[in-house]
Amino acid sequence: MTVTSSLRLADREQVLAHAAELVLDSWRAFDRARPGQPEPTARHRTLLDEPLPESGEDPRAALDLAAELLDASFSPARPRWFAYVGSSGLEIGVLADALAATHDVNVAIESGGGDLVERQAIDWLADFTGFGPADGLLSPGGTISNLTALTAARERALPGVRHDGCGGHRMALYCSAEAHYSVVRAAEVLGIGSRNVRALPLDGERRADPRACAKAIAADRRAGIVPVAVVATAGSTLTGAVDDLDALADVCAEHDVWLHVDGAYGLPAAATALAGARFAGLARADSATVDAHKWLYVPKACSVLLVRDAEALERTFAHREAYIPHSAVEHLHPVDRTLEYSRPLRALKLWLAFRVHGAAAIREAIERNLRQAQLLAELVERDPALEALHEPQLSALCFRHRACADGGDPRSERAAARTLALADAIRRDGRILLAAAEVDGVPCLRACVVNHRTTDEDVHALVDVVDELAEQLG
Ligand SMILES: Cc1ncc(COP(=O)(O)O)c(C=O)c1O
């Protein structure tokens, strides 16, 4: 007699059809903006206060409740989410996640087809962005990709540091004053120390100054401090600024320092005719981070670390354990190149996105977002109540509402409080989502267009809603 697990779904065909309906309903709802953001109801709160259920319920009812709760959650998949750097849940990526989770392949040990999919997704992304021949890995996010690259850079700068520890060596990192916090966090985790992150001054286009970088490296070397890596930002989180990669590559070549490019947000734009020139020099980098869950539209979490020299990863992470035997001395498992152990097949969603849509359609969607940021800049320029705080280099734009400063000092505490109140009113209103930010001490609103569902009409709505709510706040 065959014994089946009680955890197998009864009526699974019907349950799957029901789940598919819920997904389809959501996709249809995401096609257009909705008039507001529903809050969790009193009934939801009561249900979510219930103790651990000892026995189960009908999966269709449980899935319905899950869908209701998700509907009452802020979702960056919606076309008018302009806050932070969103991810937009590309439909084929959703299906890829379901399929990958079903097989639950672990790309820590050799998995056969899964390894080949990861390999090809890395090759395709390296080709798409112009990074050139690459090895690499998939990770849960830009934070972990940056940490992984900088761990390899530390091992190259101080061979044996993984075993011996820092042994009194002082180390330093060099990056834009507006680099993402994950760089500082990596310095903290790697024993470099956040005080040894040299925040390079910015030029008129908010790019790290390469001459200041060269000077800082030389000064550190004279003081006996080991330079670990220069981190160039290719699309800063705040304004989308792209550092001069060629000039920073020259500095790194001259001083023999690892060049890592943090393109978690911006690097997909390197594939476009509109913005590609900004990324000249990328092919000279030792490593680069690209979050496919940002501007390649696939669902979280899907970050790609591109690395020129796979052996640098192996020297950093490979190890031998009794519970994961190697078949030969030189034989390695995927885990021998990564910071993680158990890893889902994150590459599947990127691989399927490229296969199903083709590079041209993805490039076109990124170009549309670039043009929408230009459109937003034009609308802000035309609106006497608004002021842009920088030119959009990619798809992020910071702008302020003049009424927040009452015609006075835009850096005042009052302007800061009123800008936060406006951002809060926008969130409560729920038609669009924008976050508050600050550029050179000026409180502002920040919009970032990285969603393939966003239309030009949505960009117009953004400005209309900001004006309307600012007026209501007086
Ligand atoms: C430039 C940059 N680097 C790194 C990160 C961190 O990425 P994640 O949130 O995937 O860890 C972000 C996030 O917005 C980013 O914009």
The ligand as an SDF file (V2000), in Angstrom:
LIG
                    3D

 16 16  0  0  0  0  0  0  0  0999 V2000
   23.2090   51.4530   -5.3820 C   0  0  0  0  0  0  0  0  0  0  0  0
   22.6510   50.4040   -4.4600 C   0  0  0  0  0  0  0  0  0  0  0  0
   23.4710   49.4550   -3.9550 N   0  0  0  0  0  0  0  0  0  0  0  0
   23.0230   48.4890   -3.1270 C   0  0  0  0  0  0  0  0  0  0  0  0
   21.6950   48.4480   -2.7550 C   0  0  0  0  0  0  0  0  0  0  0  0
   21.2180   47.3650   -1.8190 C   0  0  0  0  0  0  0  0  0  0  0  0
   20.4710   46.4340   -2.5300 O   0  0  0  0  0  0  0  0  0  0  0  0
   19.5120   45.3630   -1.7750 P   0  0  0  0  0  0  0  0  0  0  0  0
   18.4030   46.1660   -1.1990 O   0  0  0  0  0  0  0  0  0  0  0  0
   19.1000   44.4540   -2.8810 O   0  0  0  0  0  0  0  0  0  0  0  0
   20.3430   44.6870   -0.7420 O   0  0  0  0  0  0  0  0  0  0  0  0
   20.8080   49.4230   -3.2440 C   0  0  0  0  0  0  0  0  0  0  0  0
   19.3850   49.4200   -2.8450 C   0  0  0  0  0  0  0  0  0  0  0  0
   18.6120   50.2560   -3.2060 O   0  0  0  0  0  0  0  0  0  0  0  0
   21.2950   50.4150   -4.1250 C   0  0  0  0  0  0  0  0  0  0  0  0
   20.4830   51.3590   -4.6290 O   0  0  0  0  0  0  0  0  0  0  0  0
  1  2  1  0
  2  3  1  0
  2 15  2  0
  3  4  2  0
  4  5  1  0
  5  6  1  0
  5 12  2  0
  6  7  1  0
  7  8  1  0
  8  9  2  0
  8 10  1  0
  8 11  1  0
 12 13  1  0
 12 15  1  0
 13 14  2  0
 15 16  1  0
M  END
$$$$
